[in-house]
Amino acid sequence: MNRAFDPGVQPAREGRSPTVSVIVPTLNEEQNLPYVFERLPEGISEVILVDGGSVDRTVEVARELHPPIKVVHQTRTGKGNALACGFAASAGDILVMIDADGSTDPSEIPRFIDALLAGADYAKGSRFRPGGGSHDITRLRRLGNRGLNGIVNVLFGTRFTDLCYGYNAFWRSALPYLDLPDVDLPRSADGQKLWGDGFEIETLITVRAARHKLRIQEVASVEFPRLHGVSNLNAVSDGIRVLRTIFREYRREKPQPSVPGPVGAASGAAPATESAVPATESAAPATESVARPTNGHRAGTERHGVPLSPLKIPAQRRSAPPRREVDVVTAEE
């Protein structure tokens, strides 16, 4: 299997819509998949299910629900490795990360795509922007997230509102800047996860995007409780891994990607290294820069010279609490 990024892959060229790959890490999620696939918008180019060794019918159910699905078996363990394997197997110009447990709503995907088409390199989901929210986060996790947010914002000069949330999307050509662990590396002899293979992957990706001054836009999102099963997240141990990730990244020498620019360079836009500011450094109030597109997409909006076909959002989840309209808040001037 190749590395988790391909420096030769460029964003969509003029004359066609950018393709969209949705990456779905799974581990015994057969009961949750019907909801997830039912709410996937039309127009998605490919769905990649990365299985971590499920012992139920996760893979079979996924193929029944979505026959064109691409199934990948991760090379090690952990969500980070699953995402890296999914990125390596994907072919889309835009990569979207969602969870398979029903906590992230796939019908919000068009809003993330709209943020990318509007000029962002990286669309960062936030439960704490106006229009976002969580029906699942505990008081401990909320306090921990707030503390970790504060540390990152101080160390990296950013103003993130929700560091530890895994609903994100970005242009494929931003992958070299993320420098993810090689999916071909062997498992650790002591059984421990390699750095970046666990839940710290979301923080690692976000911090590296900020360090390289990619154009980051926060997108308000609503988180729901897991539908079935038990989460593998441990607030204490995973929180410690996230904290170690932050300080490790702060001390890490900035790598030099082998491509001329993240996404803008492919179509004549100014390279992110010249025009971008740290994520949310000068975020405007939600009331001043809220995008309210129809179905999460502004008709006629182009990014890199290519239009995106409108994506259709399925019907509202009946069992969910009433959903407020989600605001897309620009994270930079």
C-alpha positions as CSV (number, residue, x, y, z in Angstrom):
1,M,0.0,0.0,0.0
2,N,1.2,3.5,-0.8
3,R,1.9,6.3,1.7
4,A,-1.1,8.1,3.1
5,F,-0.7,10.8,0.6
6,D,0.2,11.2,-3.1
7,P,2.2,14.3,-3.9
8,G,1.3,13.9,-7.5
9,V,-2.4,14.2,-7.1
10,Q,-3.7,17.7,-7.7
11,P,-7.2,19.2,-7.2
12,A,-9.9,19.0,-9.8
13,R,-9.0,20.8,-13.0
14,E,-11.2,23.2,-14.9
15,G,-14.0,21.5,-16.8
16,R,-15.3,19.0,-14.2
17,S,-16.6,19.1,-10.7
18,P,-14.3,18.0,-7.8
19,T,-14.8,14.5,-6.7
20,V,-15.6,13.7,-3.1
21,S,-14.4,10.7,-1.1
22,V,-16.0,9.9,2.3
23,I,-13.8,8.0,4.7
24,V,-15.7,5.9,7.3
25,P,-13.6,4.0,9.9
26,T,-15.5,1.1,11.4
27,L,-15.3,-1.5,14.2
28,N,-18.4,-3.6,14.8
29,E,-20.9,-1.0,13.5
30,E,-23.4,-3.1,11.6
31,Q,-26.4,-1.7,13.5
32,N,-25.3,1.9,12.9
33,L,-24.5,1.8,9.2
34,P,-28.2,1.9,7.9
35,Y,-28.6,5.4,9.5
36,V,-25.2,6.6,8.2
37,F,-25.7,5.4,4.6
38,E,-29.3,6.7,4.5
39,R,-28.1,10.2,5.3
40,L,-25.2,10.3,2.8
41,P,-25.9,13.1,0.3
42,E,-26.3,12.2,-3.4
43,G,-23.3,13.2,-5.5
44,I,-20.7,11.6,-3.4
45,S,-18.1,10.1,-5.7
46,E,-16.9,7.2,-3.5
47,V,-17.4,5.9,0.0
48,I,-14.5,4.1,1.6
49,L,-15.2,1.9,4.6
50,V,-12.0,1.1,6.6
51,D,-12.6,-1.9,8.8
52,G,-10.5,-2.5,11.9
53,G,-11.3,-6.2,12.3
54,S,-15.1,-6.2,12.9
55,V,-16.5,-9.5,14.2
56,D,-20.1,-8.7,13.3
57,R,-21.5,-8.1,9.8
58,T,-20.2,-4.6,9.4
59,V,-18.6,-5.2,6.0
60,E,-21.5,-7.3,4.6
61,V,-24.1,-4.8,5.7
62,A,-22.1,-1.9,4.1
63,R,-22.0,-3.8,0.8
64,E,-25.7,-4.5,1.0
65,L,-26.5,-0.8,1.7
66,H,-24.0,0.7,-0.8
67,P,-22.8,-1.9,-3.4
68,P,-20.2,0.5,-5.0
69,I,-18.5,0.9,-1.6
70,K,-14.7,0.4,-1.4
71,V,-13.7,-1.8,1.6
72,V,-10.2,-1.4,3.0
73,H,-8.8,-3.4,6.0
74,Q,-6.5,-1.2,8.1
75,T,-2.9,-2.2,8.5
76,R,-2.6,-1.6,12.2
77,T,-5.1,-0.6,14.9
78,G,-6.6,2.7,15.9
79,K,-8.7,5.5,14.3
80,G,-5.6,7.3,13.1
81,N,-4.4,4.3,11.1
82,A,-7.9,3.7,9.8
83,L,-8.1,7.2,8.4
84,A,-4.6,7.1,6.9
85,C,-5.5,3.8,5.1
86,G,-8.7,5.4,3.9
87,F,-6.8,8.4,2.5
88,A,-4.3,6.2,0.8
89,A,-7.1,4.2,-0.9
90,S,-9.2,7.2,-1.9
91,A,-9.2,9.0,-5.3
92,G,-11.3,12.1,-4.5
93,D,-10.2,15.7,-4.8
94,I,-12.0,16.3,-1.5
95,L,-11.7,14.0,1.5
96,V,-14.3,13.9,4.2
97,M,-13.9,12.2,7.6
98,I,-17.1,10.9,9.3
99,D,-17.8,8.4,12.1
100,A,-19.8,5.2,11.6
101,D,-21.6,5.3,14.9
102,G,-24.2,8.0,14.0
103,S,-22.6,10.8,16.0
104,T,-21.7,12.8,13.0
105,D,-24.5,13.6,10.6
106,P,-23.6,12.8,6.9
107,S,-26.2,15.3,5.7
108,E,-23.9,18.1,6.9
109,I,-21.3,17.2,4.3
110,P,-22.4,19.8,1.7
111,R,-21.6,22.5,4.2
112,F,-18.1,21.3,4.6
113,I,-17.7,21.2,0.8
114,D,-19.1,24.6,0.5
115,A,-16.5,25.9,2.9
116,L,-13.8,24.4,0.7
117,L,-15.3,25.8,-2.5
118,A,-15.4,29.2,-0.8
119,G,-11.6,29.2,-0.4
120,A,-10.6,27.0,2.6
121,D,-8.0,24.3,2.4
122,Y,-9.3,22.6,5.5
123,A,-12.9,22.7,6.8
124,K,-12.9,22.0,10.6
125,G,-16.1,20.9,12.3
126,S,-17.0,22.7,15.5
127,R,-19.8,21.9,18.0
128,F,-19.3,25.2,19.7
129,R,-19.9,27.6,16.8
130,P,-23.4,29.2,16.6
131,G,-25.6,26.6,15.1
132,G,-23.6,23.7,16.3
133,G,-24.0,21.6,19.4
134,S,-23.6,18.3,21.1
135,H,-26.1,15.9,22.6
136,D,-23.3,13.5,23.6
137,I,-20.4,15.4,25.2
138,T,-19.9,14.9,28.9
139,R,-18.9,17.6,31.4
140,L,-15.5,16.0,31.7
141,R,-14.9,15.9,28.0
142,R,-16.2,19.4,27.6
143,L,-13.8,20.7,30.2
144,G,-10.9,18.7,28.7
145,N,-11.6,19.9,25.2
146,R,-11.8,23.5,26.4
147,G,-8.4,23.2,28.2
148,L,-6.8,21.5,25.2
149,N,-8.2,24.2,22.9
150,G,-6.7,26.9,25.1
151,I,-3.2,25.3,25.0
152,V,-3.3,25.0,21.2
153,N,-4.5,28.5,20.7
154,V,-1.7,29.9,23.0
155,L,1.1,27.8,21.5
156,F,0.1,28.1,17.8
157,G,-1.6,31.5,17.7
158,T,-4.9,30.1,16.7
159,R,-8.5,30.6,18.0
160,F,-10.1,27.2,17.5
161,T,-13.4,26.6,19.2
162,D,-13.4,22.8,19.1
163,L,-10.1,21.0,18.8
164,C,-11.2,17.4,19.6
165,Y,-13.9,16.9,17.0
166,G,-13.3,14.5,14.1
167,Y,-15.8,15.8,11.5
168,N,-13.5,17.4,9.0
169,A,-12.8,17.8,5.3
170,F,-10.0,19.0,3.2
171,W,-8.6,19.1,-0.3
172,R,-6.6,16.1,-1.2
173,S,-3.5,18.2,-2.1
174,A,-3.3,19.3,1.5
175,L,-2.3,15.7,2.5
176,P,1.5,16.3,2.2
177,Y,1.3,18.9,4.9
178,L,-0.3,16.5,7.3
179,D,2.6,14.0,7.0
180,L,0.6,11.1,8.3
181,P,2.2,7.9,9.6
182,D,3.2,5.5,6.8
183,V,0.5,2.8,6.6
184,D,3.1,0.2,5.6
185,L,5.0,0.5,8.9
186,P,4.7,-2.7,11.0
187,R,2.8,-2.8,14.3
188,S,4.8,-2.1,17.4
189,A,6.3,-5.2,19.0
190,D,4.9,-4.2,22.4
191,G,1.4,-3.9,21.1
192,Q,1.3,-0.1,21.6
193,K,-0.2,2.1,18.9
194,L,2.3,4.0,16.8
195,W,2.2,7.8,17.2
196,G,-0.8,9.2,15.2
197,D,-2.6,5.8,15.0
198,G,-5.0,6.6,17.9
199,F,-7.7,9.2,18.6
200,E,-5.0,11.9,18.7
201,I,-5.1,11.8,14.8
202,E,-7.8,14.6,14.8
203,T,-5.6,16.9,16.9
204,L,-2.5,16.0,14.9
205,I,-4.2,16.8,11.6
206,T,-5.6,20.1,12.8
207,V,-2.4,21.3,14.4
208,R,-0.3,20.5,11.4
209,A,-2.8,22.3,9.1
210,A,-2.4,25.4,11.4
211,R,1.4,25.2,11.6
212,H,1.6,25.2,7.8
213,K,-0.9,28.2,7.8
214,L,-3.4,26.4,5.6
215,R,-6.6,28.3,5.1
216,I,-8.9,26.9,7.8
217,Q,-12.6,27.5,8.1
218,E,-14.7,26.2,11.1
219,V,-18.1,24.8,10.2
220,A,-20.7,24.5,12.9
221,S,-21.9,20.9,13.4
222,V,-24.2,19.0,15.7
223,E,-23.0,15.9,17.4
224,F,-25.4,13.1,18.4
225,P,-25.0,10.2,20.8
226,R,-23.8,6.9,19.4
227,L,-26.8,4.9,18.2
228,H,-25.7,1.4,19.2
229,G,-22.7,-0.1,20.9
230,V,-20.0,1.3,23.2
231,S,-17.4,3.9,22.2
232,N,-13.7,3.0,22.3
233,L,-12.9,6.6,23.4
234,N,-11.3,6.9,26.9
235,A,-11.6,10.5,28.0
236,V,-8.5,10.3,30.3
237,S,-6.0,8.2,28.4
238,D,-6.9,9.6,25.0
239,G,-6.9,13.1,26.5
240,I,-3.3,12.5,27.7
241,R,-2.4,11.3,24.2
242,V,-3.9,14.5,22.7
243,L,-1.9,16.6,25.2
244,R,1.3,14.9,24.4
245,T,0.5,15.4,20.7
246,I,0.1,19.1,21.2
247,F,3.5,19.5,22.8
248,R,5.2,17.1,20.5
249,E,3.9,19.0,17.5
250,Y,5.0,22.3,19.1
251,R,8.6,21.0,19.3
252,R,8.5,19.4,15.9
253,E,10.5,20.9,13.1
254,K,8.2,22.0,10.3
255,P,8.6,19.5,7.4
256,Q,8.8,20.7,3.8
257,P,6.2,19.1,1.5
258,S,7.3,18.0,-1.9
259,V,4.5,19.9,-3.7
260,P,4.5,23.7,-4.6
261,G,1.4,24.5,-2.5
262,P,-1.6,22.9,-0.9
263,V,-4.5,23.6,-3.2
264,G,-4.5,27.1,-4.6
265,A,-1.4,26.5,-6.6
266,A,-3.2,24.1,-8.9
267,S,-5.5,26.8,-10.3
268,G,-3.6,30.0,-10.0
269,A,-4.8,31.0,-6.5
270,A,-2.3,32.4,-4.1
271,P,-0.4,29.7,-2.2
272,A,-1.6,29.2,1.3
273,T,1.9,29.8,2.7
274,E,1.7,33.4,1.3
275,S,-1.9,34.3,2.1
276,A,-3.1,32.2,4.9
277,V,-3.3,33.1,8.6
278,P,-3.4,30.7,11.5
279,A,-6.8,29.1,11.9
280,T,-9.5,31.3,13.2
281,E,-7.0,34.0,14.0
282,S,-9.3,36.8,12.8
283,A,-12.6,35.1,12.8
284,A,-15.5,37.4,12.2
285,P,-18.6,37.1,14.4
286,A,-21.2,34.6,13.1
287,T,-23.7,37.3,12.4
288,E,-21.3,39.0,10.0
289,S,-20.1,36.1,7.9
290,V,-22.6,33.3,8.0
291,A,-23.1,31.4,4.8
292,R,-26.7,30.1,4.4
293,P,-26.6,28.1,1.1
294,T,-29.5,26.1,-0.2
295,N,-28.8,22.4,0.8
296,G,-25.4,23.6,2.1
297,H,-24.2,24.8,-1.3
298,R,-24.1,28.2,-2.9
299,A,-25.2,27.9,-6.5
300,G,-22.5,28.9,-8.9
301,T,-19.7,28.9,-6.3
302,E,-16.4,27.7,-7.8
303,R,-13.1,26.6,-6.2
304,H,-10.0,26.1,-8.4
305,G,-12.1,27.0,-11.4
306,V,-14.5,24.0,-11.0
307,P,-18.2,24.0,-10.0
308,L,-19.5,21.5,-7.5
309,S,-22.7,19.8,-8.4
310,P,-25.4,20.4,-5.8
311,L,-25.7,17.6,-3.2
312,K,-29.1,16.6,-1.9
313,I,-29.6,16.2,1.8
314,P,-31.8,13.3,3.0
315,A,-34.8,13.7,5.3
316,Q,-34.3,14.8,8.9
317,R,-33.4,12.1,11.4
318,R,-36.7,11.4,13.1
319,S,-35.4,10.4,16.5
320,A,-33.0,13.3,16.8
321,P,-33.7,16.5,18.8
322,P,-34.8,19.5,16.6
323,R,-31.8,20.7,14.6
324,R,-31.0,24.3,14.4
325,E,-29.8,25.7,11.1
326,V,-26.0,25.2,10.8
327,D,-23.9,28.3,10.3
328,V,-20.7,28.2,8.3
329,V,-18.4,30.7,9.9
330,T,-15.4,32.1,8.1
331,A,-12.3,31.5,10.2
332,E,-10.1,34.1,8.5
333,E,-10.5,37.5,6.9
